[in-house]
């Protein structure tokens, strides 16, 4: 029911801008303002602003904060210093993933966890049940608006709104301060597009002011509002996982290509079993593939080998606006996971040839 949907602070602004609104992760969200294609190219070539305020944020504070984060996440948060962020995941007890997330170190004993909108309650319950040492936990999801300003012209579009030197903020680093006249904004050199740019964490009471000033400052650089439709094609061109599609409660981080955020130098949930899986080798892997000819792969289409044997299924797929070709992610048997391997996407009983490729499909501007 539409009346059960939550709304972001700027819901009315998006409607005034003519956005097509759709239910997404329990929220009424803008899926597009003009066309997915136009919005995608705007971000790749210039700059766009997304309202992704549906994402969840948890504060974790106190002397036991790091201990809790270390136990529930797969990456090594002890490596973080104030002003640094880290991509990580929450492993479950069965070899799968509760969610993927970002961990920000705001100060000593003070962290911000950013989780997927569809998993806010699930993640909160999961982290809370592991909080046996009494870290201070606070769900601030409803207090924060999040704007992603992405694209090669993001620095130029935003620099007039802050005293911080945006060029000097490394990837996966952030500063906190006044932005567009609003206090306590986190300006983070992160994103989900591969096009460069920033994510702005803004107290709700300043959301409208910040949005309006970004729209105004970005106008000379071609900045436009961008919806979730283009966000999906942009992240897919980079091979970035989407929780619920490419990774979930049943997929191991090692199968999903997330071995680089799974650090066995510390103890964490299900670490022993994942370590054994790493030593034994996984039997399936998440790969990127490019269709050899026409056709668009879609989620759940079967993947087969040359003989027509099932080897997996598509988890995400689209027509890449940058390449003009069908691209997808999917799990395949390990022996068919090397770049150059030939696989087939089954569309209504017909097999379309595809080639496994090294990700990303489109070169990004960032380096981890």
N, C-alpha and C positions, 0 to 999 in steps of 0.2 A: 504493500500500500504506500502511495506517495507520501501520505501524511506521517508515516513512520520514519521517513528519511531524515537524517541529520543534515544540517546545512553549515557550510563554512561561513565565516564572518562576512565575506564579500559576495554572498549568494546573489543579492539584488544587483550588484554591479555587473556581474557576469550576464544576468538576464537583460540588463539595460544595453550591454554591448552586443546583444543578439546571439549569445551562445546557445547552442543546442545542449540542453541539460539532460543527463541520464543518471540513473541510479548506479553507483559504483561503491563497493565496500561499505554499504549502509549510508552513503552520503549522496546528496544531489550535487552532481559535479559537471563542469563544462567539458563536453567531449570535443567540441570544435566551435570556432567562431566564424570561419570562412570555409576553407576546405582542408582536409588532412594534408593534402599534397602541398598546398601553398604554405601551410603552417610548418610542415617539415622542412621545406627549403628555406623558409625564413630563419629557422634556428641554425641550419647547416651553413648558411651564407651570411647571415647578419646577426640578429639577436631577437629573442622572444622571451616573454614572461609567462610562466605557468603558476597558477594557484594550486598548490598541493598541500593545503592546510588540513586535509583529511588525515595526513600521516600522524602517527602517535609519538609522543615524547614523554619519557620518564626521567626524573631527576633521581640520582643515586648519590647520597652524601654520607659523610662521617668516616670514622677510622676503619670501618669494615666494608666500605664501598668497593674498593679494589678487589678484596677477597671474594665478594659476591660476584662481581663481573668476571673475574678469572674463572670461577667455578661454572658459570652458566654459558659463557661464550667460548668459541673455539680459538679465536685469535689471542695473541698475548698482549693484553691491555697494560701490562707493567712497562711496556716499551713507550707508552704515550707520555708526552710532556704537555703542560698546559698550552693550549693553542693548536693541538694536533687532534686529528680524527682518524678513525680506523674502521674499515669494513670488516664485518664479522658475522657469525651465525650462532644460533642457539641450538645445539644438538639435542635430540631427545634420547630416550633410553633404548630405542629400538633401531638405531642406526640411521634415522632420518633427521629432518630439520624442523624445529618448531617455527622458526622464522629467520630471515636475514635482517641485519640491522647495521646502523652506524653507531659507534661509540665515540663521544666527544669528551675530552678531558678539559673541563672549564677552569679548574684550579686544583690544588692538592685536595684530595678527598672529596672531589665534587665533579660528577660526571653527568652527561646527558645521553640517554639512549634514544635513538630514533628508529621506530618500528613501522611496519606496514599497517595501513588503516584497517584492513580486514582482520588483522590479528591483535588489535590493541588489547582486548579483554583476555584473550588466550595467553598472550605474552605476559601481561600483568600478573595473571594467576600463576603462570609458570615460574616467573622470577620470584614472586612473593613466596611461593612454597619452598624455594631454595634459600630464602633469606633467614637462615638459622642463627646468624651472628648479630642480627639487629642493625643492619645498615638502614639509613633513613631513606625510604622510598616515597616518591610523590609522582602521581600521574598528572602531568601538566598539559596533556593533549588538548584539552578544551580551552586553554589560555593562550595558545601560541598559533599564529598564522605563519605559513611557510610559503615563500615565493621563490621559484627557481628562475633566475635570469640567465639564459643559456645562449651561447653562440659566440662566434669569433669577435664580435663587436661589443661584448658584454662589458669589458673594462672601460672602453670609451663611453658607453652609454651610462655607466653608473658612477664614474670617478667624480663628477661634480657634486655628488650627493654625500660624499664622505671625506674626512681628512685622512683616512687610512690610505696608504699607497697600495692600490689594488694589484698592481703589477708585481709587488714584492710578497704577495701571499702565495706560498707554494701550494701545489695540489695537495688535497687532504689536510690543509691547515686553515685556521680561521682567526679572526679578531673579533673582539666584542667592543661595542661602543655606540656612539650616536650615528645614525644613518637617516638621511632625508628628514632631519630634525627630530627623529624618534630615538629615545634612549634605549639602552639595553638590547640592541640588535646584534645577533650573531651573523657575521658576514663570512660565509664558509666557501672555500674554493673546492666545492664538490658538485656533483650533478649526475644525471642519469641519461645523458644524451651523447657524450663523447665530443661535444662541440665546444667545450670550455665554458667558463662562467662561474656563477655563484649561487648559493642557496642562502636566503635571508630568513632568519628566525626572528619574528616580530611579535611583541606583545599585541594581543587582539585590539586593544584600544587605539593603537597606532596603525592598524592594518590599512585602513582607507587612505590615510595620509601618505604612507609609504608607497602603496600601489599607484596612486595618482601622480606622485612625484617621479616614480620610475617611468611611468607611461609618458610623462611630459619630457623628462630628460632624454629618454630613448628615441623620441620621435625623429630627430635628425639622422639617426642611425638605422632607421627602418624597423624599430621595435614594434612588435605586435603581440597581443595576447594569444596564447597557444593552449589548445585543449589536450585532453588525455589521448585522443586518437593519434596525434603526431608524436606524443610522448612514447607511445608503444612502438611505432616504427623506428623512431630515433634510437631507443634502447636496444631494439632487436638488431639494427645494423651494427651495433657495437658488440653484440653477443652477450649483453648483460642479462642475468637471470631475472625472471619475474616470479615471485613466490605464488604458488598455486598453479602455475603453468610448468615452469622448468625445474623448480625445486619444491618439495613439500615434505610432509611427515614421513613419506616412504622413500625419499631419495637421500642417499648418503652424500655428505659434502665432497667426498672423494670421487663419487660417480659424477657429481655435478660440476666437476672442474674447479672445486673450491679447496683443493689441497693446500693452496698457498695461504689460506686463512685458517688452516687447521694445524695448530702448533703443539706438538707432542713434548715440548720442553716444560710443560706444566700439566697439572691434573685438571680435567674438566669433565662434564657430563659425558658418559659413554666413551671416554678417551681410550680405554683399554681395548674395547671392541673395534673401534675405528683404527687403532694402531695395528691390530691383527689383520683387518681388512686391507690396510695399506701394504703390509708385508706379503699377504697372499695375492694381492692384485685384484682389482674389481673385474666383474664379468660384463659390465655394461658401462658406457660412458656417454655423457652429454656432448654432442658435437654440433658444429655448424655445417650446413650444407647449402649448396647453390644449385638450383635447377639448371640442367644443361640447355633446355629449350624453354618454350612457353609453359605457363602453368603457375598456379599460386598454391603453395602448401598451407594447410590450415591445421590448427590444433586437433589432435586425435586421428589425423589421417595415418593409416598404417605405413610403416617403412619396411621394405622387403629387399632381399638380395636378388642376384641375377636369376636364380632358380625359382624366385617367387616365395621363398620362405620368409616368414615374419621375423624381423630382427629388432623391432621396436616401433615407436610411433612419434609423430611430430608433437612437440610440446608448445612451440610458438612458430608461426609462419606468416609471411606477408609478401607483397610485391615491394621490393626495396625501391623507394623513390630515388635514391641516389644512383643505384645501379640499373634500374629498369628491369630487374630480374627477380624471380621468385627466390626467397631466402628462408631458411628455417633453422630451428634448433630441435634436436630430438635425441633420445637415448638409443644407442645401437650396441650390438655385441662388440666387445673390445677389439676383436680381430678385424672389425670393419671401421674402426675409429680413427685410423691414421689419415692425415690429409692426402687427398688423391684417391681414396677408396671410392668405388662406385656403388651407389645404393639407388633405390627406386622409391618414389613416393606414389602410393596407390590412391588414385582419385576415381571414385565410382567404378572400381574394378579395372581401371586402366593404369598401367605402370609408367610413371614419368621418370626418366633417368636424372640423377643428381650426383654431384661430386662433393665429398667431405672436404672442407677447407679450414685453414687455420683462422681463428677469430682474431680481431674483428673483421666483419665483412668490409667495413669502410674505415679507413684510418682515423683515429681520434686525435684530438689535439693535446690530450693529457698523458702524463707519464706517472705511474705510481712510484 
